Amino acid sequence: MKFKEFISSTINKFKEAEFFLAKTIENYHNPNEFQYNLNAFIQAFRNITFMLQSEKNKPTNFDTWYSGKQEEMRNHNILRKLVNARNIVVKQSSLSHRSKVQVGLFRGRKMKLAYIHEIDPMTDTKEILEMGKKHFIGFMLDEGHSAIEEQVGVKRTWVVEELGEEEIVSICFTAIKYMRGLICEALELFGVKVVYDDVNLNMSKIQVLLETDLDPSLRKKWDWD
């Protein structure tokens, strides 16, 4: 029962953070939902260690182990920044987001030619893609998209000023991977060895929005399949 109590608190808080990160990724091209879920992830993520410290019936060697992990986390650049970001979310309600887009011609999900723009962060990527189509179709592309796998697309990059210039989902993904490892180490103190599949982040799938992403039936219309 003591072991189950440990699992049901810290692990569930970790799953909450994972949920909001998945929602952040899912809504990468929808500014409002992206920011709401990012803020929720940052708060849930910070609460994982709060929950871990408040666990009852911890093993006798827990405090010694966790003291070392605390020092490690204080020296971890990304984790330290997320703690500061969480304080901003709680006390000031919002982070400072910036968004950069590259609009242009793609082959598959690889960019061939694009224009780089700084945009209003609240502009939906779908709107940007529609504007891009007006510039490229009839000029770089024919209406029927006869060049197979070539189409108009948008590559979007979200940056949170408080966390530096790196793309924000990559930062959060690095953090959640670290926290998964931390929890697995904690479980080992209970004599439980956890094995999990390591997952890589495909940023080209996340950041790029293509015409066929919005309308998969276009592939048949253009005789690509």
N, C-alpha and C positions, 0 to 999 in steps of 0.2 A: 504493500500500500504506500509506503514512503516513497518508493521509486516512482510509482504512478503519479503521486502528487507532484514530484519534481517535473515529470514530463508534461503534465497538464497545465503548468503555469508558464515556464520559460519557453517550452517548445511551441505552445499555442501563440505566445507573443511573437515568436520568430515567424510563425506561419502568417500572422497578421501583416507583418512587414513584407513578407514575400508576396502576399496578395496585393498589397498596394503598389509594390514595384511592378508586378505583372500588369496592373491596371494603368500604371504610368506608361509602360511600354506600349500597351494596346492603344492608348490615346495620344501617342507621340505627335500626331498631326492635327489634334484637336486641342487648341491652347487652353481653354477653360478646364476641361477634364484632366489634361496633362498636369496643370499646376495644382489642382485640388488633390490629385492622387500623389503627386510628388511631396506635397506638404504632409499628407497623411503618412506616407512612407517614412519620412524623416522623423516624425514624432514616434511612430511605432518602433522604428529601428532603435532609437535612443532608449526606449523603455525596455528593450530586451535585457540589457545589463542591469537596469534597476530591478527587474523581476528576478534575475539570477541571484543578485545579492540578497534579496529578501526571502529566498527559499528557506523553508524550515527543514530540519532533519538532514542537513548537509553532512557529508563525510568529514571526519576529523581533519583530514589534510586539505580541505577545501580552501580555507583562509590563506594558507601558505601559497597554494597554487594560484589563487585569484589575485593575490597581491602582486605576483610576478606578471600576470596577464594585464593588470591595470597599468603597470609601468609600460608594458609593451604597447597598449592602446594609446597611452598618452603620447608616445613617440611615433605613432602611426599617423602620417600626414592626413590621409583621407578621413580616418575616424575622428580625428581632432576637428577637422573642418565641419563634419556632419554634426558634431556636438554643438558647435557654434551656430550652425544653421538652424538647429532645433530651437536654440534659445531665441533666435530671431523670429521664427515662426510663432512661438508661444507668446513672446513679449511684444512683437511689432506686427504680427499677423501675416506678413508676406516677405518673400525673398525678392531680390532684383534679378529678373530673368532677361536674357537677351537671346535673340534668335537670328541665325544667318541661314540664307537659302541659296542654293545653286540650282538654277532653272535651265534645262537644256535638253540635249539629245542623248539618249541612253541606248546602249546595245545590251540586252538583258538587264542586269542591274548595275552595269558598269557605265560610268559617264564617259561620253565621247567629246562633248562640247557643251559648255555651260557659261552662263552669266552669274556672277556672284552679287547678291543684294543683301543689304541690311534692311530688315523689315520691322514693322510693328509686330511685337511678339504675339498679339492677339489675332493676327490674320490666320485664318484657317488655311492649311496647306492645299486643300481642294480648290480654293479660290486662286491661289498662286499657280496651280497647275493649269487651270482654265485660261489664265492670262498667258502662260507660257505657250499653250497650244496655238493661240492667235499669232504668236510671233514665229513659231517654227513650222507649223503645217502650211504647206503652200510655198515654203521657202527652202527649208532643209529637209522636209518630209512631204511626200505626196499624200493626198487625202486617203488613199487606200493602203498606206503603209506597206508598199511593195517590198521594201527592204526588211526581211524577216528579223524579228526581235528588236527592231529599232523603233523607238517611240519617244514621246515627250515625257519627262519626269522631273521631279523635284527632290533634291537632297537637302534635308533640314538638319540643323545643328542647334540644340538647346544648350545654353551656357547659363550658369547661376553665378553671378558676380562674387558672392560670398565664398564660393568654392573654387575660384580660379577660372582658367580659360579652357579647361578640359571639358569635353562633352559630359553632361550631367548623368545620363543613364549609365555610362561606363563607370563613373565614380560610384554610383549606388550599387552597381553589380559587384564591383570589387569589394565594397563594404559588406554586402550580404554574404559573399563567399567567405570572407574572414569570419563573420559571426557564425556561420554554419560550422566552421572548423573549431571555433571556441566552444560551441555547445557540444560537439562530438568529444572534445577533450574533457569537458565537464562530465559527460556520461561515462567516460572511462574511469572516473573516480568512483563510480558506482559499480565498476566491474563490467560495464557494457561496452562492447566494441561495435561501433556503427560504421557500416560501409554504404557509401552513396555514390551515384554516378556524377562525375564532374560535368557541368554543363558550360558550354562556351556561348558567348554572346555574338550573334550575327548582326552587326550594326548596319550592314548594307540592307538587310531585310527590314530593319526598324526605321532607318533614317530616310530611305528612298520610297517615294510614292510615284507610281507609274500610271499611265492611262489604263492599262489592263488590271491594275489593282482595284481601281474604282469600278470597272466594268469588264469582268472576265470574259463576257461573250464577244468582246472585240477580237479575240484571237481567232474565233471561227469566222467572224465577219471579214477579217483580213486574210483568211486562208493560211494561217500560221500552223494550225494543227493538222 
